[in-house]
């Protein structure tokens, strides 16, 4: 496949993921996080598993089949991050949300680091098909664990009255999934509420900031291994090991960014400064990815990529900001709109990089594109967002 064709296949996930964000957010507000997330996990696992069988189709149809499977994968996964934001808002006081959100947001990097060597070995030893079948089976197991272990705060069998009172009085929206008839969630995703979100300067700054932050993410999730193979001449087996290093740094940065933000709040700093400072520092570090264009030393390249991914993780506080700012009646819907903006990058980034590599026969311009996106995310939070506070709906 050409670089452009691979770009389209990589972006298939993003098309469906983006299209389902607002409907997925509304479904979460209407039916609750646990129920919607259960279906999301199950169908994600199913379509991941089925990707292992696309080689059964004629060669002419293989690309189309893979595009379709990745499209359905995005369709299934769409409610997951808005659901994560709702669960954090329901279970955690304001002073703990940064850490909680950072853990769920950075867990994707930990899994990338954990599974990259395994998936690289599976590809080398058994063939690429087993990457998908093994991950699909793991997904089915996680679905069963989710059904058994996850509860709402008010329904958890081991929740004490004291703990419920504590988290509720300190900002947790514990009754989020107990909607009354006629509530905002029950009445459907009204255009009026979406218009309010899109006309609020603070929310727009957060939304566009997430787009630029996700541009960095999608470079690492799609083109990074190919960059190491084509631009730096590494073997697939070595890439499986090396790719885990930036991912681990991204995980560490993600957790530390959330912990640092919550620490600043506990030290008495404003919510605005406590959220913005890690974002600005993180994006400055992420922009150092451009320096990879000025060295052929593979060790130094991996170190710079690790630093950039650490910075991206450290500054990826969009989800705690959404938990802090979303109108409490439509946290899921607001998370969906937020994720629409963020995951435009899942379509644009693979395509832009594919065209840049195809036309210029080098990743140099692609790394400049990614580095400048980090700086633009910083600009959004410094000059557009303003004070961070919960938005009130005009009903």
MOZI-V256392 format. One record per residue. SS is DSSP state (@ for helix, = for strand, . for the rest). PSI is psi as a letter, one per 20 degrees, with the letter a starting at -180 (999 if undefined). OMEGA is omega in whole degrees, 0 to 359 (none if undefined). Layout:
# MOZI-V256392
SS_PSI_OMEGA / SS_PSI_OMEGA
This chain:
# MOZI-V256392
._q_178 / ._r_179 / @_h_180 / @_g_179 / @_g_177 / @_h_177 / @_g_179 / @_g_179 / @_g_177 / @_h_185 / @_i_183 / @_g_177 / @_g_185 / @_h_180 / @_g_182 / @_g_180 / @_g_180 / @_g_183 / @_h_184 / ._j_185 / @_g_183 / @_g_174 / @_h_179 / @_g_177 / @_g_178 / @_g_178 / @_h_178 / @_g_180 / @_h_183 / @_g_187 / @_i_178 / ._q_186 / @_g_187 / @_g_184 / @_g_183 / @_h_180 / @_h_179 / @_g_178 / @_h_179 / @_g_180 / @_g_183 / @_g_183 / @_h_173 / @_g_180 / @_g_181 / @_g_184 / @_h_171 / @_g_179 / @_g_183 / @_h_178 / @_h_179 / @_i_184 / @_j_181 / @_i_179 / @_i_176 / @_i_178 / ._q_174 / ._q_185 / @_h_182 / @_h_182 / @_i_185 / @_g_180 / @_g_179 / @_g_180 / @_g_179 / @_h_177 / @_g_181 / @_g_181 / @_g_179 / @_h_176 / @_g_180 / @_h_175 / @_g_177 / @_h_178 / @_g_183 / @_h_186 / @_i_189 / ._g_183 / @_i_193 / @_g_184 / @_h_171 / @_h_177 / @_g_177 / @_g_180 / @_h_179 / @_g_181 / @_g_177 / @_g_180 / @_h_181 / @_h_190 / @_h_191 / ._p_171 / ._r_183 / @_g_184 / @_i_181 / @_i_186 / @_h_180 / @_g_180 / @_g_181 / @_g_180 / @_h_179 / @_h_180 / @_g_181 / @_h_181 / @_h_183 / @_i_178 / @_h_178 / @_h_179 / @_h_177 / @_g_179 / @_h_176 / @_g_178 / @_h_182 / @_g_188 / @_i_181 / @_g_177 / @_g_180 / @_g_183 / @_h_175 / @_g_178 / @_g_178 / @_g_179 / @_g_183 / @_g_189 / @_g_188 / ._i_183 / ._q_186 / ._h_184 / @_h_184 / @_i_172 / @_g_185 / @_g_181 / @_g_179 / @_g_180 / @_h_177 / @_g_179 / @_g_177 / @_h_179 / @_h_178 / @_h_178 / @_g_179 / @_h_178 / @_g_179 / @_g_178 / @_h_179 / @_g_181 / @_h_184 / @_h_193 / @_h_189 / ._p_179 / ._r_169 / ._q_180 / ._g_183 / ._i_183 / ._i_186 / ._p_184 / ._h_181 / ._j_178 / ._p_178 / ._q_178 / @_h_181 / @_g_180 / @_g_179 / @_g_179 / @_g_182 / @_g_183 / @_h_180 / @_g_182 / @_i_182 / ._k_169 / ._i_179 / ._p_180 / ._m_192 / ._h_182 / ._k_185 / ._h_184 / ._j_177 / ._m_185 / ._q_176 / ._q_176 / ._p_180 / ._i_178 / ._r_179 / @_g_183 / @_h_182 / @_h_186 / @_i_176 / ._r_184 / ._n_185 / ._p_179 / @_h_181 / @_g_181 / @_h_178 / @_h_178 / @_h_178 / @_g_178 / @_g_185 / @_i_177 / ._j_180 / ._o_185 / @_g_180 / @_g_182 / @_h_179 / @_g_177 / @_g_178 / @_g_181 / @_g_181 / @_h_176 / @_h_180 / @_h_176 / @_g_183 / @_h_177 / @_g_181 / @_h_174 / @_g_178 / @_g_180 / @_g_187 / @_h_169 / @_g_182 / @_h_182 / @_h_184 / @_f_191 / @_i_186 / @_g_178 / @_h_180 / @_h_175 / @_g_181 / @_h_180 / @_g_187 / @_g_185 / ._h_185 / ._i_172 / ._k_179 / ._q_174 / ._q_180 / @_g_181 / @_g_179 / @_h_179 / @_h_179 / @_h_178 / @_g_184 / @_h_183 / @_h_180 / @_h_184 / @_g_175 / @_h_180 / @_g_176 / @_g_178 / @_h_176 / @_g_177 / @_g_180 / @_g_178 / @_g_180 / @_g_180 / @_g_182 / @_h_178 / @_g_178 / @_g_179 / @_g_180 / @_g_180 / @_g_178 / @_h_177 / @_g_179 / @_h_178 / @_g_181 / @_h_177 / ._j_175 / ._j_177 / ._q_180 / ._q_177 / @_h_181 / @_g_181 / @_h_182 / @_h_178 / @_h_186 / @_h_184 / @_g_177 / @_h_180 / @_g_181 / @_g_179 / @_g_181 / @_g_181 / @_h_174 / @_g_177 / @_g_182 / @_h_182 / @_i_179 / @_i_176 / @_h_180 / @_h_182 / @_i_178 / @_h_179 / @_i_188 / @_j_177 / ._q_174 / ._j_179 / ._o_186 / @_h_178 / @_g_179 / @_h_178 / @_g_180 / @_h_178 / @_g_179 / @_g_177 / @_h_178 / @_g_178 / @_g_180 / @_g_181 / @_h_174 / @_g_180 / @_g_178 / @_g_179 / @_g_181 / @_h_183 / @_j_184 / ._m_182 / ._k_180 / @_g_182 / @_g_173 / @_h_177 / @_h_176 / @_g_177 / @_h_179 / @_h_192 / @_h_186 / ._p_173 / ._p_190 / @_h_180 / @_h_187 / @_l_180 / @_g_179 / @_g_180 / @_g_178 / @_g_176 / @_h_177 / @_g_178 / @_g_177 / @_g_182 / @_h_173 / @_g_179 / @_g_183 / @_h_187 / @_j_160 / @_h_178 / @_h_180 / @_i_175 / @_g_187 / @_g_186 / @_g_179 / @_h_181 / @_g_181 / @_g_180 / @_h_177 / @_g_179 / @_g_179 / @_g_180 / @_g_181 / @_g_185 / @_h_186 / @_i_177 / ._k_181 / ._q_177 / ._j_185 / @_g_180 / @_h_179 / @_g_180 / @_h_174 / @_g_177 / @_g_181 / @_g_180 / @_g_178 / @_h_176 / @_h_177 / @_g_179 / @_h_178 / @_h_175 / @_g_178 / @_g_179 / @_g_180 / @_g_183 / @_h_181 / @_h_192 / @_i_182 / ._g_190 / ._g_184 / ._b_180 / ._p_178 / ._o_180 / ._r_182 / ._p_179 / ._p_177 / ._p_178 / ._q_171 / ._o_186 / ._999_none
